[in-house]
Amino acid sequence: MNITFTVISILAVIFVAVGMLLEFARVLMMLQQNSYRNERYMRWLHNSGDTTSIVRLVAMIVFFASMFRYSSFVVGSVLLMIFGLYLVVSLGRARYKKPLVWTKRARRIYAVMVVLSVAFTALIVLCRPFIGIGMLLLSVALTLLALYVISSAVVLAANSILGPVERSINRRFYNDAASILAAMPDLKVIGITGSYGKTSTKHYLNRILSEQYDVLMTPGSFNTTLGVIRTIREHLRPYNEVFIVEMGAKQPGDIREICDLVHPSIGIVTAVGEQHLESFKTIENVQRTKFELIDALPAGGLAVLNNDFPYVANRPVSNVPVRRYAISAVHGGVDYTVEDVRYDATGTRFTIVGPEHSLTLKTHLVGECNISNLTAAVIVAMYLGIPDEKIRYAVEKIEQVEHRLNVKRTPGGVTIIDDAFNSNPTGSGMALDVLGAMKGGRRIVVTPGMIELGDRQEFHNHAFGKKIAETSDIAIIVGRYNRQAITDGIRECGNLSDGDVHCVDTFEQAQQLLGTMLQPGDTILYENDLPDTFK
């Protein structure tokens, strides 16, 4: 019995330890997706119910069941072994939309989590009298299971402990980046921000300016201070002439911090809308934060503002010359408008009408949002002296930015509109308009809805549902986060029957469903793809 008990206890320790380490990686991934900010991670914990999940509740049952009287200690070890094996298999096979990136910071936090766990386990073991190797191993397995249950507390503690270290490292990197920029006084720095559209505008502007300048842009979604610092230290070269900096924000002061580092002379605000309201609370706070870029510009610089958004149009600017643009001429006080927009199978033709001359362009891009973003890029290109013929050539050669209203056609005759990167009230409406304009087959939308809209979340997803019903033939709603609001909006419109609306829990299930229904000529719109922090 003792030998059996010992062997089972050893297996229990191994399985529970591996399961705990895999769980540590998962909660660290969630902390990373919340920008390593404890307050944001705790808000996610509160909204997700992760701390009271069924698996954790089962873990607690196993924990207490394993502490019963001596005659059941073997049973307790068996329970721990089985549950530990379940953790290893389930967490080991799990796949995530945004898996953990093992940066140096992530490795430091994980190492501290492991050290804390070892120290806590050693303390528990040392405080108990030695009553046999089997009982010792059982105590270790129980302690590791407890650490699994409180893994969120462990990652928060590790992140807090490393706070001073991370601030010191970040300050050193910041000073290094500032020194690099100071050695390049002739570098033209262009800042781009907005509730949406900034990444696409960055790519379009980079392509156009590259016709005449040596340009560097922040890659991917490197739109935080640390992302910009990393770009400067790893990619900026003395021969670069233009540096395009995408500037994101989750709270007031974020953009000002980036501007204090890079000192932009040109700033573009693509939009001010109801995005990230969970952290900003009001659209006025969003406006103030986005205009931190414009307020930081020097008197000899240029501000390019999208007057299609009321909270851009109503914001006066007096510290720098301004060029305002809009897709529609009905907006007053604009310098540039877009006219004669024509869509065909190859893309879009349109004319930008400015105060001095007009410029007719052709692009492979579709959708008003893309035309709007192109307009901002063209205005800056004109300001920097790019000839019209080079602008025309670059615009026609611009490739669609992945996951941002990207149109593809499969060999099977199905058209895919990929707008999965993000979703917002304005952009989702434009994407649905593009879907609604498609002819020849059924129009299908796959979406989990929109997030981070605060108190306006239900309102906007309800309106989104109504728009889906007006522009689509089939709707596939992914996940439960916005399901009720979207389906209520669809039903209120009345254009779709219940048989045309499908609700699934995961994107994989949506793909399986599509596999059973797609026909040549159909068009699918993928609108948004929520990260692992939302279900």
DRENNUTOR-35616 format. One line per 4 residues: number of its first residue (from 1); their letters; for each residue x, y, z of C-alpha. Coordinates in steps of 0.05 Angstrom, whole numbers, padded with zeros to 5 digits. Layout:
<sites>
NUM	a	X/Y/Z  ...
</sites>
This chain:
<sites>
1	mnit	00000/00000/00000  00056/00048/00019  00093/00035/-00046  00030/00045/-00087
5	ftvi	00014/00108/-00048  00084/00135/-00061  00082/00120/-00136  00013/00151/-00144
9	sila	00036/00212/-00103  00097/00221/-00148  00053/00219/-00210  00005/00268/-00177
13	vifv	00061/00317/-00163  00088/00312/-00234  00021/00321/-00268  -00004/00377/-00223
17	avgm	00063/00413/-00228  00062/00411/-00304  -00011/00432/-00305  00005/00490/-00258
21	llef	00063/00513/-00302  00018/00511/-00364  -00034/00551/-00327  00018/00602/-00307
25	arvl	00034/00611/-00381  -00040/00620/-00396  -00053/00674/-00344  00012/00708/-00364
29	mmlq	-00015/00709/-00436  -00077/00744/-00410  -00035/00794/-00372  00005/00807/-00435
33	qnsy	-00059/00818/-00475  -00078/00869/-00422  -00012/00907/-00433  00019/00881/-00368
37	rner	-00027/00928/-00330  -00053/00897/-00266  -00115/00941/-00264  -00136/00921/-00334
41	ymrw	-00122/00848/-00320  -00165/00852/-00257  -00221/00884/-00297  -00216/00826/-00346
45	lhns	-00219/00777/-00288  -00282/00811/-00262  -00316/00809/-00330  -00294/00740/-00353
49	gdtt	-00310/00699/-00291  -00244/00663/-00300  -00231/00658/-00225  -00296/00618/-00216
53	sivr	-00293/00574/-00278  -00318/00503/-00274  -00248/00475/-00278  -00225/00517/-00219
57	lvam	-00287/00496/-00179  -00270/00423/-00194  -00199/00437/-00172  -00223/00463/-00105
61	ivff	-00268/00402/-00096  -00208/00356/-00111  -00166/00397/-00062  -00214/00389/-00004
65	asmf	-00230/00317/-00021  -00156/00300/-00019  -00150/00326/00052  -00197/00276/00084
69	ryss	-00178/00224/00137  -00117/00179/00128  -00154/00120/00099  -00173/00163/00039
73	fvvg	-00104/00192/00025  -00092/00142/-00031  -00159/00162/-00061  -00138/00235/-00053
77	svll	-00073/00222/-00090  -00110/00187/-00146  -00157/00246/-00152  -00098/00294/-00155
81	mifg	-00063/00251/-00207  -00125/00246/-00251  -00140/00321/-00246  -00067/00338/-00259
85	lylv	-00067/00294/-00321  -00130/00329/-00345  -00096/00397/-00336  -00035/00374/-00375
89	vslg	-00077/00348/-00433  -00127/00405/-00437  -00079/00462/-00428  -00026/00429/-00471
93	rary	-00075/00421/-00529  -00106/00491/-00521  -00097/00539/-00580  -00104/00614/-00572
97	kkpl	-00118/00670/-00621  -00061/00712/-00592  -00013/00663/-00560  00037/00684/-00508
101	vwtk	00097/00719/-00538  00158/00700/-00497  00189/00768/-00493  00244/00782/-00443
105	rarr	00193/00815/-00398  00147/00755/-00402  00204/00709/-00384  00222/00751/-00324
109	iyav	00150/00750/-00298  00145/00675/-00309  00210/00663/-00273  00186/00703/-00213
113	mvvl	00120/00664/-00213  00160/00599/-00210  00205/00625/-00155  00144/00647/-00114
117	svaf	00112/00579/-00123  00175/00541/-00102  00183/00586/-00041  00110/00578/-00021
121	tali	00113/00502/-00030  00177/00497/00010  00146/00538/00066  00085/00493/00070
125	vlcr	00127/00430/00070  00175/00456/00123  00118/00476/00169  00090/00405/00170
129	pfig	00121/00348/00210  00152/00293/00168  00104/00234/00167  00129/00194/00108
133	igml	00150/00206/00036  00080/00191/00009  00047/00243/00054  00102/00293/00037
137	llsv	00089/00285/-00037  00014/00291/-00025  00026/00357/00011  00068/00382/-00047
141	altl	00014/00362/-00097  -00040/00396/-00056  00002/00460/-00051  00014/00461/-00126
145	laly	-00060/00451/-00139  -00075/00510/-00093  -00025/00552/-00133  -00062/00531/-00196
149	viss	-00127/00556/-00166  -00097/00624/-00147  -00054/00630/-00210  -00082/00699/-00225
153	avvl	-00059/00724/-00157  00010/00695/-00170  00018/00731/-00237  -00007/00796/-00207
157	aans	00043/00789/-00149  00101/00774/-00197  00083/00833/-00241  00081/00879/-00180
161	ilgp	00147/00854/-00153  00180/00868/-00220  00149/00937/-00227  00211/00977/-00205
165	vers	00256/00933/-00248  00212/00942/-00310  00208/01018/-00300  00284/01022/-00295
169	inrr	00293/00980/-00358  00240/01021/-00396  00273/01087/-00375  00340/01063/-00401
173	fynd	00308/01042/-00468  00271/01109/-00471  00335/01149/-00462  00370/01107/-00514
177	aasi	00315/01120/-00565  00315/01195/-00548  00390/01197/-00562  00381/01163/-00629
181	laam	00328/01214/-00649  00369/01273/-00625  00425/01251/-00672  00376/01257/-00731
185	pdlk	00352/01330/-00729  00329/01330/-00802  00283/01270/-00793  00211/01285/-00811
189	vigi	00165/01252/-00759  00092/01241/-00777  00044/01219/-00722  -00021/01183/-00738
193	tgsy	-00076/01170/-00688  -00150/01158/-00686  -00203/01113/-00657  -00197/01072/-00721
197	gkts	-00163/01077/-00789  -00093/01094/-00764  -00059/01029/-00784  -00087/01031/-00855
201	tkhy	-00069/01104/-00862  00001/01089/-00838  00011/01036/-00892  -00018/01079/-00947
205	lnri	00024/01139/-00928  00087/01096/-00924  00075/01069/-00995  00063/01138/-01025
209	lseq	00121/01174/-00990  00168/01117/-01008  00165/01141/-01080  00209/01200/-01060
213	ydvl	00235/01189/-00989  00270/01136/-00948  00213/01119/-00900  00208/01079/-00836
217	mtpg	00140/01064/-00804  00125/01030/-00738  00111/00957/-00755  00048/00918/-00741
221	sfnt	00010/00947/-00682  00072/00977/-00648  00031/01038/-00627  00050/01044/-00554
225	tlgv	00109/01081/-00524  00147/01017/-00515  00131/00994/-00585  00156/01061/-00614
229	irti	00219/01056/-00571  00232/00986/-00597  00222/01010/-00669  00272/01067/-00659
233	rehl	00325/01024/-00626  00319/00964/-00673  00299/00993/-00740  00313/01068/-00747
237	rpyn	00375/01083/-00789  00414/01147/-00800  00394/01148/-00874  00318/01147/-00859
241	evfi	00285/01213/-00879  00214/01202/-00854  00190/01165/-00793  00115/01149/-00791
245	vemg	00091/01134/-00720  00025/01102/-00706  00000/01125/-00638  -00050/01084/-00598
249	akqp	-00081/01100/-00531  -00119/01063/-00477  -00120/01121/-00428  -00107/01197/-00427
253	gdir	-00034/01215/-00432  -00013/01155/-00474  -00005/01196/-00538  00027/01255/-00503
257	eicd	00080/01207/-00477  00097/01183/-00548  00098/01255/-00573  00146/01276/-00518
261	lvhp	00194/01224/-00546  00188/01231/-00622  00167/01305/-00629  00124/01299/-00692
265	sigi	00118/01358/-00740  00057/01329/-00778  -00003/01298/-00745  -00063/01260/-00773
269	vtav	-00127/01246/-00734  -00166/01195/-00774  -00226/01189/-00727  -00254/01204/-00658
273	geqh	-00308/01154/-00641  -00338/01110/-00588  -00280/01062/-00581  -00246/01038/-00516
277	lesf	-00301/01071/-00476  -00290/01019/-00421  -00225/01056/-00404  -00240/01126/-00430
281	ktie	-00312/01128/-00403  -00334/01187/-00448  -00322/01207/-00520  -00298/01274/-00495
285	nvqr	-00240/01238/-00462  -00226/01202/-00527  -00225/01269/-00563  -00177/01301/-00513
289	tkfe	-00130/01241/-00517  -00128/01237/-00593  -00116/01312/-00598  -00055/01305/-00553
293	lida	-00020/01293/-00619  -00044/01357/-00650  -00029/01398/-00587  00043/01373/-00590
297	lpag	00056/01397/-00661  00102/01457/-00672  00077/01522/-00702  00109/01506/-00769
301	glav	00078/01437/-00774  00013/01411/-00803  -00050/01379/-00775  -00093/01335/-00820
305	lnnd	-00162/01323/-00791  -00221/01280/-00813  -00283/01323/-00808  -00328/01264/-00823
309	fpyv	-00328/01254/-00747  -00364/01307/-00706  -00314/01303/-00649  -00259/01319/-00698
313	anrp	-00297/01374/-00734  -00318/01410/-00671  -00248/01413/-00641  -00214/01480/-00657
317	vsnv	-00140/01480/-00671  -00099/01544/-00666  -00027/01522/-00653  -00013/01496/-00723
321	pvrr	-00038/01501/-00795  -00096/01453/-00808  -00121/01415/-00869  -00190/01385/-00858
325	yais	-00219/01331/-00903  -00284/01293/-00911  -00314/01241/-00957  -00377/01282/-00965
329	avhg	-00380/01356/-00983  -00440/01365/-00936  -00390/01374/-00879  -00373/01447/-00871
333	gvdy	-00305/01477/-00861  -00266/01425/-00901  -00207/01437/-00948  -00209/01370/-00984
337	tved	-00268/01329/-01006  -00277/01264/-01045  -00321/01264/-01106  -00341/01218/-01163
341	vryd	-00330/01153/-01125  -00340/01093/-01172  -00332/01020/-01154  -00319/00963/-01203
345	atgt	-00291/00893/-01203  -00219/00920/-01201  -00227/00969/-01144  -00246/01042/-01137
349	rfti	-00238/01107/-01176  -00246/01173/-01140  -00225/01246/-01143  -00195/01286/-01086
353	vgpe	-00216/01359/-01093  -00171/01408/-01057  -00165/01484/-01051  -00114/01488/-01107
357	hslt	-00125/01429/-01153  -00160/01362/-01161  -00129/01293/-01166  -00164/01233/-01196
361	lkth	-00139/01166/-01169  -00150/01092/-01179  -00140/01039/-01125  -00151/00966/-01113
365	lvge	-00181/00983/-01045  -00256/00985/-01032  -00300/01018/-00980  -00308/01090/-00957
369	cnis	-00263/01079/-00897  -00205/01061/-00943  -00218/01120/-00988  -00220/01165/-00927
373	nlta	-00153/01138/-00902  -00123/01145/-00971  -00145/01218/-00973  -00108/01234/-00909
377	aviv	-00045/01201/-00936  -00050/01239/-01003  -00058/01306/-00967  00007/01294/-00929
381	amyl	00042/01271/-00992  00021/01335/-01028  00046/01376/-00969  00114/01341/-00973
385	gipd	00120/01355/-01047  00106/01287/-01078  00087/01299/-01152  00018/01279/-01174
389	ekir	00043/01225/-01221  00081/01191/-01165  00019/01195/-01120  -00024/01164/-01175
393	yave	00026/01108/-01186  00034/01092/-01112  -00041/01093/-01098  -00054/01044/-01155
397	kieq	00000/00998/-01128  -00023/00999/-01056  -00039/00930/-01029  -00096/00917/-00982
401	vehr	-00075/00915/-00909  -00087/00846/-00880  -00152/00837/-00840  -00175/00909/-00856
405	lnvk	-00230/00905/-00908  -00186/00860/-00949  -00222/00829/-01009  -00200/00760/-01034
409	rtpg	-00230/00711/-01083  -00222/00636/-01074  -00213/00586/-01131  -00282/00560/-01114
413	gvti	-00315/00626/-01133  -00327/00652/-01062  -00310/00724/-01046  -00281/00737/-00976
417	idda	-00283/00806/-00945  -00233/00803/-00887  -00246/00858/-00837  -00227/00816/-00777
421	fnsn	-00173/00858/-00744  -00220/00904/-00706  -00290/00930/-00708  -00323/00996/-00690
425	ptgs	-00391/01028/-00703  -00368/01068/-00764  -00322/01017/-00796  -00370/00958/-00786
429	gmal	-00425/00997/-00821  -00380/01012/-00880  -00359/00939/-00884  -00432/00918/-00885
433	dvlg	-00445/00969/-00940  -00391/00936/-00982  -00422/00868/-00968  -00491/00894/-00986
437	amkg	-00466/00919/-01053  -00443/00849/-01074  -00486/00815/-01126  -00493/00745/-01155
441	grri	-00496/00703/-01092  -00514/00701/-01019  -00483/00753/-00972  -00459/00721/-00907
445	vvtp	-00431/00757/-00846  -00390/00722/-00792  -00380/00765/-00730  -00375/00766/-00654
449	gmie	-00395/00839/-00653  -00359/00899/-00624  -00324/00907/-00557  -00295/00959/-00510
453	lgdr	-00354/01006/-00519  -00371/01014/-00446  -00443/01032/-00431  -00456/01039/-00506
457	qefh	-00437/00967/-00521  -00508/00938/-00523  -00535/00999/-00562  -00483/00994/-00617
461	nhaf	-00486/00919/-00624  -00563/00923/-00628  -00556/00974/-00684  -00503/00930/-00716
465	gkki	-00553/00873/-00716  -00604/00916/-00752  -00552/00935/-00804  -00534/00861/-00813
469	aets	-00607/00845/-00828  -00609/00902/-00880  -00547/00881/-00918  -00539/00806/-00909
473	diai	-00574/00741/-00927  -00543/00698/-00873  -00514/00717/-00805  -00467/00674/-00763
477	ivgr	-00458/00703/-00693  -00395/00678/-00658  -00390/00674/-00582  -00437/00696/-00528
481	ynrq	-00408/00764/-00511  -00454/00805/-00557  -00501/00751/-00581  -00565/00776/-00549
485	aitd	-00557/00848/-00571  -00540/00829/-00643  -00596/00778/-00651  -00646/00826/-00620
489	gire	-00626/00878/-00672  -00633/00828/-00729  -00702/00807/-00705  -00725/00879/-00698
493	cgnl	-00707/00893/-00770  -00745/00831/-00793  -00708/00820/-00859  -00678/00754/-00838
497	sdgd	-00715/00692/-00815  -00692/00652/-00755  -00665/00600/-00802  -00618/00652/-00832
501	vhcv	-00587/00668/-00764  -00538/00619/-00735  -00505/00624/-00666  -00440/00586/-00652
505	dtfe	-00391/00589/-00594  -00325/00591/-00632  -00295/00613/-00697  -00278/00541/-00713
509	qaqq	-00351/00522/-00708  -00368/00579/-00755  -00318/00553/-00805  -00348/00483/-00800
513	llgt	-00418/00512/-00812  -00394/00551/-00872  -00365/00488/-00901  -00435/00458/-00904
517	mlqp	-00469/00517/-00938  -00421/00555/-00984  -00436/00559/-01058  -00400/00592/-01116
521	gdti	-00417/00666/-01120  -00427/00674/-01045  -00392/00731/-01007  -00369/00725/-00935
525	lyen	-00353/00784/-00890  -00310/00768/-00829  -00324/00827/-00784  -00279/00828/-00722
529	dlpd	-00243/00770/-00688  -00242/00778/-00612  -00178/00763/-00574  -00176/00710/-00519
533	tfk	-00196/00762/-00467  -00267/00759/-00494  -00313/00699/-00504
</sites>
